[in-house]
Amino acid sequence: MNPAQISYALLTRFRAAAFVVAATVAGGIATNAVAADNPYNLIDPKVISVGTMGDSKPYTFTKADGTFTGFDIELFLNVAERMGFKKDQVVFTGQEFSALLPSVANERFDVAVAAIGNTEKRRQTVDFSDGYLAGYLSVLTADAKLTDVAALKGKRLGVVQGTLQEIYAQKNFPETDLVKFPDNNSAVSALNNGTVDAHFLDYEAAKDYTTRYPSLKVAINIPSFDAPAGFVVRKGNDALRTALNKGLHEAMQDGTWKTLYEKWFPGSPMPEAYLPKK
């Protein structure tokens, strides 16, 4: 190779190397720009997509016009606003409870919001925000003889698939015949027509059904404070989880959580942990 060929070859290699460096730098800038435009790693940076339920009053439910409301919905909207999202930038979609966590894990939704209890098993596939709600597991029935856990033996007990009630009943009611439903409404319909003897759900929802169906009563209440409800996010999305936690703590500290709780759960006891610190 003569000197001219050598010089040309060296120049070609230099240009190629310069192109690689430039592309790498440009790629880094692009990556940083993407990260800056989507700091919470959302499916759509401009919108928070939320999976929820339409029949879990007073936590999450749909109004006559099809929009979602309830304690969890209003609390989440308040937290999202603190993160810089307007109400129309939060999109709620109703699903069966059992599909909520898989939908977040598979990136169909950014968040799941439906008074979802934080359990060790669930944390294997998704992450949770800090807790914002704790309550009771309740047995709803029209059977006057069903007054304690022992009376559940041999009974057909409805549970919504994937809920804390199902997990608890499988472990603690081994001699009870569990009947799984996709949601509370279908379970209560089965209760009203005699297909099941009782339905196992959370206290606030059970209380609401007693006002809608006077023949039903809350027969048993079981404390459940070891798995507080939290917002569900995709595993490893620490940026979104941290932002949700910050908004939650602000809502608790400035009294917003307390105001919403009093609105949706009048007369119910309030955990000290969620009240403003003096």
Secondary structure, 3 states (H helix, E strand, C coil): CCHHHHHHHHHHHHHHHHHHHHHHHHHHHHHHHHHHHCCCCCCECCEEEEEECCEECCCEEECCCCCEECHHHHHHHHHHHHCCCCHHHEEEEECCHHHHHHHHHCCCCCEECCCCECCCCHHHCEEECCCCEEEEEEEEECCCCCCCHHHHCCCEEEEECCCHHHHHHHHHCCCCEEEEECCHHHHHHHHHCCCCCEEEEEHHHHHHHHHHCCCCEEEEEEEEEEEEECCEEECCCHHHHHHHHHHHHHHHHCCHHHHHHHHHCCCCCCCHHHCCCC
